[in-house]
């Protein structure tokens, strides 16, 4: 059983930020009920489906049960209230004001369940000119400085991370905050619940800040990032492929110089210290890149490893499936799941010594557990059938 075994989570969220946060809680043992409209949340309809489920939806919603519920109806609202009564966590990522208009404001929910952890994820928070806007990941990337960090240094054109990074940053932040709120509730002695408010913009800027915004930290020494290169070593082309390497410490720089037969660069004043190497990053990259281009990838990686220089090949997404480190580390779980065949999922990154994080259930079909959940709430078979007949609740069609 996972560390959150016995914790009941109501996931009213859609797309990625909220669903991934709830998925992480599910991985750690929480009982997660995904409450979604009877037509299904938007992510269900994004991407090619296999056995009625798209791959991104699957990866954001494993370890959950699905309740398809019409929350515009009084009967549907009553079902949700019954779920709220003994829930530990409620997550929602509607635009500010929407949950209140639905009749489930945090204050009302807390009157029914004083110990609940109520989580509100929004794009930009409740204040400011953007608070009312619809939001997706690229919008947050644009407003958070991410596109400046990803700028093409040759053309000056801003660039975006080619993943939905802001959503997943927000999910990680939310899952951690929920765990802290649950810990506080237990330690308080009176099961004191609280409201967690989290904006994707705030979470993203905080995530990028330490090195991505380092030039803004000290106002008296503000740095123009457009005139400076990142000090992180990135992509180098060998004579038959690509590698990456990093030399932060003096010892690592010395190892690189020896590995590339350029010992004279060790004490070169342009590169002799970490600060000097950062200031002269363009020259350093040019020299290192020229040496790397003369050698094959396999030889380079072996030589760099011998001299304790952090390095790796640049793997394609397909290549990660068979790379020895990923295979032996068990990073990707491969399981045969009924109806899906072999399903590949990353294991939960945090592995607990005493309480297991695990992939217990596949992502649910729309309404797959609706009748089960209603039965657990005390609805009779006749009452359940009536809710289905009135399209207040939807149950999954048999395969």
Secondary structure, 3 states (H helix, E strand, C coil): CCCCCCCEEEECCCCCHHHHHHHHHHHCCCEEEEEECCCCCHHHHCCCEECCEEHHHHHHCCCCEEEEECCCCHHHHHHHHHHHHCCCEEEECCCCCHHHHCCCCHHHHHHHCCCCEEEEEECCCCCCCCCCCCCCHHHHHHHHCHHHHCCCCCCCCCCCCCCCHHHHHHHHHHHHHHHHHHHHHHHHCCCCCCEEEEEHHHHHHHHHHHHHCHHHCCHHHCCCHHHCCCCCCCEEECCCCEEEEECCCHHHHHHHHHHCCCHHHCCCCCCCCHHHHHHCHHHHHHHHHHHHCCCCHHHHHHHHHHCCCEEEECCCCCHHHHCHHHHHHCCEEEEEECCCEEEEEECCCCCCCCCCCCCCCCCCCCCCCHHHHHHHCCCCHHHHHHHHHCCCEECCCCC
